[in-house]
Amino acid sequence: MKNKEIIALTNQELIEKVKDEKSALNKMKLNHSISPIENPAKIRVSRRNVARVLTEINKRNKASN
């Protein structure tokens, strides 16, 4: 997910996106620990997407205060 796409989302959509991404990340980590997944770089991409969305949420919270 690109930063332009993240910026276009509303606050509620960002919160939902974080929940979805975190659950997908946890699922991938669990599957990878049991048996190696085909592309382990997906874990890194998912982790970075979570960080991008959380950064945008924090940026908006600071701007509103």
URDA-V555186 format. One record per residue. N is the residue number from 1. SS is DSSP state (hx for helix, st for strand, lp for the rest). OMEGA is omega in degrees with one decimal (999 if undefined). NEAR is the number of other C-alpha atoms within 8 Angstrom. Layout:
# URDA-V555186
{{N SS OMEGA NEAR} {N SS OMEGA NEAR}}
This chain:
# URDA-V555186
{{1 lp -177.9 5} {2 lp -178.8 5} {3 hx 178.7 7} {4 hx 178.3 6} {5 hx -179.8 8} {6 hx -178.6 12} {7 hx -178.1 8} {8 hx -177.8 6} {9 lp 176.0 8} {10 lp -179.5 7} {11 hx -179.4 7} {12 hx 178.2 6} {13 hx 178.2 8} {14 hx 179.6 12} {15 hx 178.2 9} {16 hx -180.0 8} {17 hx 178.3 9} {18 hx 179.5 11} {19 hx -179.4 8} {20 hx -178.1 8} {21 hx 179.7 11} {22 hx 179.3 10} {23 hx 177.5 8} {24 hx 179.1 9} {25 hx 179.0 11} {26 hx 179.4 8} {27 hx 178.9 8} {28 hx 179.8 10} {29 hx 179.3 9} {30 hx 179.3 8} {31 hx -179.2 10} {32 hx 179.1 10} {33 hx 179.3 7} {34 hx 176.1 6} {35 lp -175.0 6} {36 lp 177.9 8} {37 lp -174.4 8} {38 lp -177.4 4} {39 lp -177.5 5} {40 lp 177.3 9} {41 hx 177.5 6} {42 hx 178.5 7} {43 hx 179.8 10} {44 hx 179.8 8} {45 hx 179.8 8} {46 hx 178.6 11} {47 hx 179.4 10} {48 hx 176.1 8} {49 hx 177.2 10} {50 hx -179.2 11} {51 hx 179.1 8} {52 hx -178.5 10} {53 hx 178.7 12} {54 hx 177.3 9} {55 hx 179.4 8} {56 hx 177.9 10} {57 hx -179.5 11} {58 hx 178.3 8} {59 hx 179.4 8} {60 hx 178.2 8} {61 hx 179.0 8} {62 hx -179.7 7} {63 hx -178.1 6} {64 hx -179.9 5} {65 lp 999 4}}
